Amino acid sequence: MTEHSLWRFSRALHRAINERQVDDLAAQIDDNVEWAVFGPIDMFPFLGARHGKAAVLDVCRQIADNIRVHRFERESMMLGEDTGASMMRYSLTALDSNRPISLRLAQFARFSNGLLVSMRVVVDTFDLVEQALGRQIHLPKIA
Amino acid sequence: MKDRVTRQCVNDFLVAFYAGDVDRAVACCADDVDTITYAPIELFPHLGHQRGKPWVREAIRIQQQRYARRRAEITFMAVEDDKAATTIRVALEKRSDQRVVQFEIADFFTLRDGQIVTHRSFFDSFDLVQQVLGRDLTDAFAASVQDAMQL
């Protein structure tokens, strides 16, 4: 039984972030990959949309320059024929400030011929911003 | 076979939910359905952690109360046995100022006996808060976040 592409991609992504080795990752991404991580790009410049392998590898290097993954837990995972989705809980550290961040995110991937052609990542960004600030943001109550 | 049932149930639930068809949406859920939507509950009191079918009715009621028009398009679905994950592009027209808020939701479902028993959901909540408030919060916080993170 062949290993699903999402497993391979996931390992390569973590290696790219924690060990700054992007070769494995590069081998698993289509040249025309569409990549989007929804979130405030003015605060976190490595979020947002990218197109093409070079841009994606570049943003992964940017992520590696800024964070280290300590632990992750797959809370849910679904593997379709050429699709995969997972809900993950990450424990990260912002490298320069050493600030710990706990992050929940969802990955939605599409593959073609074993290569990643689309990745969309949804993050609970309000929680992320509060953690990055180190305090709560007070919001008005709406009944 | 199980994949097909799961896909159909999740699709029926989402279509019914955004169409405001309470009975059909409730029928897709188990009595002990457990749902968590990760979002600030000051602004979204119907979200957070909820249990039981009444949540579905209440969530639809609050959305209908706040938004005049609701559109949703399923943009991704992965199914494996009794589990499914979707992304949905949603557009809601606010009754208060007729502005349309748009966002993408990630939903994860687990089914039991053909009904939804767990539901986990989240979205770019910072962006949605800004849209709901009609106010750009980025300026207020961007510098502080970048300082704190040393980005």
Interface residues (C-beta under 8 A of the other chain):
Chain A: F38 G39 P40 D42 M43 F44 P45 N66 E75 S76 M77 M78 L79 G80 T83 G84 A85 S86 M87 A94 D96 S97 R99 R104 A106 F108 R110 R120 V122 V123 D124 T125 F126 D127 L128 V129 A132 L133 G134 I137 L139 P140 K141 I142 A143
Chain B: Y38 A39 P40 E42 L43 P45 F76 M77 A78 V79 E80 K83 A84 A85 T87 E104 I105 A106 F108 T110 R120 F122 F123 D124 S125 F126 D127 V129 V132 L133 L137 T138 F141 A142 S144 V145 Q146 A148 M149 Q150 L151
